[in-house]
Amino acid sequence: MFKRKYFDDIRKRLAEARKFIQVLAGPRQSGKTTIIQQVMDAIKTPSYYVTTDAVDASSSVWIEQQWEVARLKLKETRRNDFLLVIDEIQKIPNWTETIKRLWDEDTINKIPLKLVLLGSSPLLIQKGMTETLAGRFELIRIPHWSFSEMREAFGYSLNQFFYFGGYPGAAPLVKEEQRWKNYVKDSLIETTVSRDIFMMSRVDKPILLKRLFEFGCQYSGKILSFNKILGQLQDAGNTTTLAHYLELLTAAGMLTGLQKYSSRRIKQRSSSPKFQVLNTALISAQFGESFREAKLDHEFWGHLVESAVGAHLINESINSGMEIFYWRERNREIDFVLKKDDKIIALEIKSGKKETALPGIGEFSKKYDTHKKLLLGKGGLEFKEFFVLSPIDLF
């Protein structure tokens, strides 16, 4: 069973009395639908699963129709609980208002209908959920598939995971690399960047958003100021627009920008971002090298390995309260800084990538009380050990 900890958490919540709407959000092919179907099979609560895939995008009344079906099924069972699951909820306009009204009606009338909503990560960027459903929902963020999951399901080696990443739907195509690349680009990248994000948020410069995504994948692991990025992209936009578009890509589970670690939050927020893809397939699918060629290109392979480490840290720390940063001063750098409560871990990577900065653990430790100093790669913790760990276990 994949994503066992999420399965156990959801099952536990649904076993409780009706308290909150459970919202599962994550990028495409992160396993949201599979998890909830496994939970529905495991629990004894009668349930009704529906998806918006074939629904007219303007049909907000569809939610009310499905809700009434669930209420009728609840009456038929003569039980004191029933589960309604709505998949891809973000496709319905103004869904939060309808959900709030129906949920509050059932609360007042003491109808014990439980609700689970599933949505792609752009759901997280819609203000309506926190404004309209405030106090009524619990959010469970579902990350990309890990190495352990891809190994168990598809027999991936660690090198395959570095290159092909964690998209289960693309895994059957890895022996036909061009088909695999086309699938990732057309079905995952293009659909997310050109449809999901545009559906959920106003984007005045769609070309700039797409170019920022491509640029961020190409320079994953690099620290670049927004001003420099604008110059590279030759766009007349502004840094505020770029920062907003990066937030949208982060919410979509595609690309993020890590902040520089500082004891002062203001300095963190004003730092130049370190680009970080959240699935290395997003790099491999867009650039020309084959799996075999990539392994022979030490700099590109190091780029993939370091990006895989960052993606693992971020994906596996979701819902844990752990924060991920980088640190750099002059020519001294820490690849990743992990913070959990009042403990800090400095993590350096030795991947074979051409070095552009000197290790900075000594300098960093002089400035900050460091809980652990870890080296990942040759001479330290091996990659094959790291990728089966939860980053929380490092503390």
BELRA-V535997 format. One line per field, one symbol per residue. phi: phi as a letter, one per 40 degrees, with the letter a starting at -180 (. if undefined). burial: # if it has 16 or more other ideal C-beta (glycine too) atoms within 10 Angstrom, else .. A space follows every 50 residues. Layout:
phi: ???
burial: ???
This chain:
phi: .cfdccdcccccccccccbbccbbbacdgchdcccccccccccccdaabb bcdbcddccccdcccccccccccccccfbbaabbbbcfcccccfcccccd cccccccccfccccbbbbacdddccccdccccbdgbbbbbcbccccddcc cccbgccccccdccgbbcccdcbccbcccccccccccbccccccbccccb acbcbdccccccccccccbdgbbbcccccdcccfbccbcccccccccccc ccgbabbccccacbcccccccccbcacbacdcccccbcccdccccccdcc ccdcccccccccdccccdgcgcbbbbaabfbbabcabbbbfbbbbcbbbb bgcdcbacdbcccccccbcccabbbbhdgbccdccccbccdcccc
burial: .##..##.##..##...#.#################.###....#.#### .#..#......##..##..##.##......############..##.### .##..#....#.##############..#..##..##.############ #..#.#.#.#########.##.##..#..##.##...##..##..##..# #.#....##########.###.##.#..##..#.#.#...##.###.### ############........###############...#.#..#.....# ##################...#######....########...####### #.#.....###.##...#.##.##.##..#..#..##...#..#.
